[in-house]
């Protein structure tokens, strides 16, 4: 949890120092620290890639939207 | 430059596809994405008088859609209780990952190396697996994770949107990441 707080710069300096020390001597924690950063980066990249895909709204959906807009306007 | 005058009847054709793709990149099903786009158009229509043309029509619609997506996450998060005790009911807890006696990783949950993660899986495949893993998170964790790491809202903004205390927020983020790591490894990451 401290890893997350440190990434958000919400951890106190003393906490960050003890986390740094812990990560030096805990290889698994160190590995996990890097993995959490990767997970966050991948989540953003995945969403960006999906938003740039060539998926399109169906014509039927567009027609429904036009009708709703006309009815509401 | 002459400010453009919004023509609502043209929105589905001019901006529908782009808004839909954006919505679909944030929610898991096409029906919800479609609803979000429709709600965006209707809200824009309601607020047409407030459109100042300082931003483009497209930018304005995207701002409205992003707000709709945050509202969607908030509804998603509220399908589960948010008290610290109740967080334990929303999926695995630290006890599933760490030895309660010394706080170290349990043998079965020790993080494996992802040294060749990018090589092991095609990027597209990695994105699909991550999306599936995100869908499997308990609703509240999924919403918090997406708001923080996809929408890039601050911890403070998320706590405000979801009515979470700071302590609850950090527990939720931590558990979401623990579960995502486990899920990714189950689906092939690190097994190379």
Interface residues (C-beta under 8 A of the other chain):
Chain A: X1 X3 X4 X5 X8 X10 X26 X28 X29 X31 X32 X34 X35 X36 X38 X39 X40 X42 X43 X44 X45 X46 X47 X48 X49 X50 X51 X52 X53 X55 X56 X57 X61 X62 X63 X64 X65 X66 X68 X69 X70 X72 X73
Chain B: X8 X9 X11 X12 X13 X16 X17 X20 X21 X22 X24 X25 X26 X34 X37 X38 X41 X42 X45 X46 X104 X105 X110 X111 X113 X114 X117 X123 X124 X126 X127 X130 X131 X134 X145 X146 X148 X149 X150 X152 X154 X155 X170 X171 X173 X174 X177 X180 X181 X184
